[in-house]
Amino acid sequence: RKEVEQDPGPFNVPEGATVAFNCTYSNSASQSFFWYRQDCRKEPKLLMSVYSSGNEDGRFTAQLNRASQYISLLIRDSKLSDSATYLCVVILNTDKLIFGTGTRLQVFP
Amino acid sequence: DGGITQSPKYLFRKEGQNVTLSCEQNLNHDAMYWYRQDPGQGLRLIYYSQIVNDFQKGDIAEGYSVSREKKESFPLTVTSAQKNPTAFYLCASSTNRGSYNEQFFGPGTRLTVL
C-alpha cells in the first residue's frame, strides 16, 4: 500500500462547480498535512495547511480525519484558473515529506 | 528578489555521461532538498541537507551525488550509475528550526538522457 494515495483524476468540472478531493495516508503517526498546487510543467507551491479542526481559505476548505486517515480539499465556485494538479503532502517527521501522486483538476467554461 | 533558481531549465545528455544540476537560493534557508518527479508518481526525495557540509540520502539516492559547500548552493550530480535518469528534478529549501517549515521549490530542470 502506498504511504499517500490520491485519485489521479482528471476531474473535469464546469466553472462554478464544487469539487472535492480526498487523500488517504497509511501511517497513523503522520504529524502534519498539506495541500500543494502544481501547474503544468511548473514547481509545486503550498496551497494550504490542514488542521485537525479544519480550515478555510476563501473558496478552499481543507479537513483532516485522523480516525479514517484521510484529508480532503473542497473547492467551491471553481474558476478556470483552478485548473492544476493538487498534491497531498504528509509529514512523518520534520525531515521527511511524503507526496501523493496528485489529482488533476480541469475546469472548463 | 529572494528565491530559488535552478539551471538549466532543459538539459539533454547522452547515456553514460555525468551531469550536474545547479540549485541556488538567496532566502538564507539552512535546509535544501532534491526531488525527482516522474509521470504518475509523486515527488521522491533524492538527497537533503540541513546544514552546510552535511547531507543525507533520501529514498532514491542511488546513482546521485550532492555537495553542500555553501549555504546558498546544493548542486546535484546525476551519474552514469543512475539507471533511468530522465525526469523532472526539483530543488527546494526551507528554514530549519525544528518543526515543519514550508518548502519553497525552484522552477525545476527537465533532464532527458538520449
Boltz contact constraints between the chains, C-beta under 6 A:
constraints:
  - contact:
      token1: [A, 32]
      token2: [B, 100]
      max_distance: 6.0
  - contact:
      token1: [A, 43]
      token2: [B, 90]
      max_distance: 6.0
  - contact:
      token1: [A, 43]
      token2: [B, 105]
      max_distance: 6.0
  - contact:
      token1: [A, 43]
      token2: [B, 107]
      max_distance: 6.0
  - contact:
      token1: [A, 43]
      token2: [B, 108]
      max_distance: 6.0
  - contact:
      token1: [A, 44]
      token2: [B, 105]
      max_distance: 6.0
  - contact:
      token1: [A, 46]
      token2: [B, 102]
      max_distance: 6.0
  - contact:
      token1: [A, 91]
      token2: [B, 100]
      max_distance: 6.0
  - contact:
      token1: [A, 94]
      token2: [B, 100]
      max_distance: 6.0
  - contact:
      token1: [A, 99]
      token2: [B, 42]
      max_distance: 6.0
  - contact:
      token1: [A, 99]
      token2: [B, 43]
      max_distance: 6.0
  - contact:
      token1: [A, 100]
      token2: [B, 42]
      max_distance: 6.0
  - contact:
      token1: [A, 101]
      token2: [B, 41]
      max_distance: 6.0
  - contact:
      token1: [A, 101]
      token2: [B, 42]
      max_distance: 6.0
